[in-house]
Amino acid sequence: MKKSRSFVATQTGPASSDPFSVLEGYYPAAAQDTELYYTLKESVPIISAAITKLVHLTGGFKMICSKEEYQEELDRFVATVDVNSTGMGLDRFVQVFFECLLTCGTAVGEVVLDENGKVVQLYNTPIKNIRLRRNPEEPVKIQLCRYNGIDSEPVKYPDFTVVSTLNPDSGAIYGNSLLKGLPFVTSILMKIYNSIGLNWARAGAVRYAVTYKPQNDTLERGLAKDRAMQIASEWSSAMSSSGTKDFIAVGDVDIKVIGSDSQILDSEVPVRQMLEQIVAKTGLPPFMLGLSWSSTERMSAQQADALTSELWAYRRILTPVAEKICNLFLALSGFDASASIEWDEITLQDETEQAQARLWNAQAKQLENQSGGVEN
């Protein structure tokens, strides 16, 4: 009979027993900023696409064990560890961790153990469930606390948690979101989109003004009201008909399209200006986000180098996270070894250009060797 395993509850999970934790807007400023950034991702698809693109461009990795006899166990853990109950693999944990880091500026994860002290799951903690504060005993270090909707208390086992921040300000313990500075720009963009929707709702479905002008004689003026009602009835019948129907009227009847004289403002220039600000914040070339501002636009070598440097900066933030988790697994499994990360090569240029670059490097090295031999 297979024994069922009981799991230790996550330290940083939601405090479901608190009745106030479900109230919207009940969290302090840090959590409210987080909700704002997630709202930006939902409101402007290009922001969500940019964050997803950065996560994918960061690439995959392989964990290397310092002792070869434990490499197979480490590979099995990296490939099969449960993540958030629905995912699997350390790579999946790092992707969710990185997405949270870009969106919120701060990301927290936890290594979950069973009753035997073995690693059974990795958990990505929602930022609204935790608070960071300075450790009263060691002010230079931060203290991770679980937030229950009213107050916060330090987690019992901080060694089984990982915390990363993105571009924190001097002296700050929270990081800065990649989207910081975009709420104002996004608000202008949403106003433009909203006005476009209202204008099309008004002018897109054509509305008509039907004006009946009675003659000056007494009889015609006396029947004006009745004839106006008849014209209105016939016009309504003609417009509501699914097929083509003629409208016949007697007298001086004038029909005009409402709003035909007004001109809808050109939104191309202001929308592009706002999108340029958003794209500049992400660090990605516009065409990678589906913005074809130039018919011959492509990534230059300088753009590729700049983006590669940006991705490596992100990798340097994620490297300690993956290595700490794997080192915890090795230590708790009784293996006297350590793990290091080996990232996949970033390939942003065409294969032809990469081959050409390798050829030039080989030729330059050959010339250096020849010149060195001549000097000797």
CORBELQUI-V238278 format. One record per helix or strand. SS is the DSSP state (@ for helix, = for strand). FROM is the first residue (numbers start at 1). TO is the last residue. If there is no record, write none. Layout:
# CORBELQUI-V238278
<<SS,FROM,TO> <SS,FROM,TO>>
This chain:
# CORBELQUI-V238278
<<=,7,7> <@,29,43> <@,45,57> <=,61,65> <@,68,80> <=,82,83> <=,87,88> <@,90,104> <=,106,114> <=,119,125> <@,127,129> <=,130,134> <=,142,147> <=,152,154> <@,158,160> <=,161,165> <@,182,204> <=,208,213> <@,218,222> <@,224,240> <=,252,257> <@,268,282> <@,286,289> <@,301,332> <=,339,343> <@,351,375>>
